[in-house]
Amino acid sequence: MSTRSMMSANRRCEVGQPIFQCGNQCRLTTSWTNNNPGRRFWGCADYGVRRGCAFFEWYDPQVCERSKIVICGLLKRLRKEEEENQKSKKEVGAALKAQRFLRASVLGSWIFLIVLLGMLVLEWKDSGFSKNVKLALTF
């Protein structure tokens, strides 16, 4: 890795060393603007912040216009795919929630039906009707 440096305020900024008066370290960041897609630059963590450090230097050379167009197109496609993926995840989540509700409803219906049948059987045994049926079947 090459060492890059910047002179300012009689101090030298090297990778990983504190810079200027702010005391922050140089940070390699990637730009994702349309004019500089994927281009890396050195900057202070406080760059752009009010009263922050003004250290900024491009690390990568500027890319040709064709590369900018291709990269921006790919980024646009990637964002679209990510949005569709998020939409699909939400739809799957809603379908799973509906499935859980339906399963719980079916289970509840079966439990209700079993309890109801059990109550009917108990009522039928207690009513004496079952004794009459047994007697009728034995003759």
C-alpha positions as CSV (number, residue, x, y, z in Angstrom):
1,M,0.0,0.0,0.0
2,S,1.4,3.3,-0.9
3,T,1.8,6.0,1.7
4,R,0.1,9.3,0.9
5,S,0.6,12.4,2.9
6,M,-0.5,16.0,3.0
7,M,1.3,19.1,4.3
8,S,-0.7,21.6,6.2
9,A,-0.2,23.8,9.3
10,N,3.4,22.6,9.5
11,R,2.3,19.0,10.2
12,R,2.4,16.0,8.1
13,C,-0.6,13.7,7.7
14,E,0.2,10.1,7.1
15,V,-2.2,7.2,7.0
16,G,-3.2,6.4,10.5
17,Q,-1.6,9.5,12.1
18,P,-3.5,12.4,13.6
19,I,-3.9,15.3,11.3
20,F,-3.8,19.1,11.7
21,Q,-5.1,20.5,14.9
22,C,-8.3,18.4,15.1
23,G,-6.5,15.3,16.3
24,N,-8.5,12.9,14.0
25,Q,-6.9,10.3,11.8
26,C,-6.9,10.2,8.0
27,R,-9.8,8.1,6.8
28,L,-10.1,6.5,3.4
29,T,-13.7,6.9,2.2
30,T,-15.6,6.0,-1.0
31,S,-17.6,8.6,-2.9
32,W,-20.9,7.4,-4.4
33,T,-21.9,10.6,-6.1
34,N,-22.8,10.6,-9.8
35,N,-19.6,12.6,-10.6
36,N,-17.3,10.3,-8.7
37,P,-18.9,6.9,-8.3
38,G,-16.7,4.5,-6.4
39,R,-13.8,7.0,-6.2
40,R,-11.9,6.9,-2.9
41,F,-10.6,9.9,-1.0
42,W,-8.7,10.8,2.1
43,G,-10.6,12.9,4.6
44,C,-11.0,13.8,8.2
45,A,-13.8,12.3,10.2
46,D,-15.0,15.9,10.7
47,Y,-14.8,16.9,7.1
48,G,-17.8,19.0,6.1
49,V,-18.8,19.5,9.7
50,R,-19.1,23.1,11.0
51,R,-15.7,24.1,12.3
52,G,-14.4,20.7,11.3
53,C,-11.1,19.8,9.7
54,A,-10.9,20.8,6.0
55,F,-8.5,17.9,5.1
56,F,-9.5,16.3,1.7
57,E,-7.5,14.6,-1.0
58,W,-8.5,12.2,-3.7
59,Y,-6.9,8.8,-3.4
60,D,-8.0,7.4,-6.8
61,P,-7.6,9.1,-10.1
62,Q,-10.7,10.4,-11.8
63,V,-12.4,7.9,-14.0
64,C,-13.5,8.4,-17.6
65,E,-17.0,9.5,-18.5
66,R,-17.9,6.0,-19.9
67,S,-16.9,4.4,-16.5
68,K,-19.1,6.9,-14.7
69,I,-22.1,6.1,-16.9
70,V,-21.6,2.3,-16.4
71,I,-21.0,2.5,-12.7
72,C,-24.1,4.8,-12.2
73,G,-26.2,2.5,-14.3
74,L,-25.1,-0.5,-12.2
75,L,-25.7,1.3,-9.0
76,K,-29.2,2.3,-10.2
77,R,-30.0,-1.3,-11.1
78,L,-28.6,-2.5,-7.7
79,R,-30.8,0.0,-5.8
80,K,-33.8,-1.2,-7.8
81,E,-33.1,-4.8,-7.1
82,E,-32.6,-4.0,-3.4
83,E,-36.0,-2.2,-3.3
84,E,-37.7,-5.1,-5.0
85,N,-36.0,-7.5,-2.5
86,Q,-37.3,-5.4,0.4
87,K,-40.8,-5.4,-1.1
88,S,-40.6,-9.2,-1.5
89,K,-39.4,-9.7,2.1
90,K,-42.4,-7.6,3.3
91,E,-44.8,-9.7,1.2
92,V,-43.3,-13.0,2.5
93,G,-43.6,-11.7,6.0
94,A,-47.2,-10.8,5.5
95,A,-47.9,-14.2,3.9
96,L,-46.2,-16.0,6.9
97,K,-48.3,-14.0,9.3
98,A,-51.5,-14.9,7.5
99,Q,-50.4,-18.5,7.4
100,R,-49.8,-18.5,11.2
101,F,-53.2,-17.0,11.7
102,L,-54.9,-19.6,9.5
103,R,-53.1,-22.4,11.3
104,A,-54.1,-21.1,14.7
105,S,-57.7,-20.8,13.4
106,V,-57.8,-24.3,12.1
107,L,-56.3,-25.7,15.3
108,G,-58.8,-23.7,17.4
109,S,-61.6,-25.0,15.3
110,W,-60.5,-28.6,15.7
111,I,-60.1,-28.2,19.5
112,F,-63.6,-26.6,19.6
113,L,-65.0,-29.5,17.6
114,I,-63.3,-32.2,19.8
115,V,-64.6,-30.5,23.0
116,L,-68.1,-30.2,21.5
117,L,-68.1,-33.9,20.5
118,G,-66.8,-34.9,23.9
119,M,-69.6,-32.9,25.6
120,L,-72.2,-34.5,23.3
121,V,-70.9,-38.0,24.1
122,L,-71.0,-37.3,27.8
123,E,-74.5,-35.9,27.5
124,W,-75.5,-38.9,25.5
125,K,-74.1,-41.3,28.1
126,D,-75.8,-39.4,31.0
127,S,-79.2,-39.2,29.3
128,G,-79.9,-42.9,29.4
129,F,-80.5,-43.0,25.7
130,S,-77.3,-45.1,25.3
131,K,-78.8,-47.7,27.7
132,N,-82.0,-47.9,25.6
133,V,-79.9,-48.3,22.4
134,K,-77.8,-51.1,24.0
135,L,-81.0,-52.9,25.0
136,A,-82.5,-52.5,21.6
137,L,-79.3,-53.9,20.0
138,T,-79.2,-57.0,22.3
139,F,-82.6,-58.2,21.3
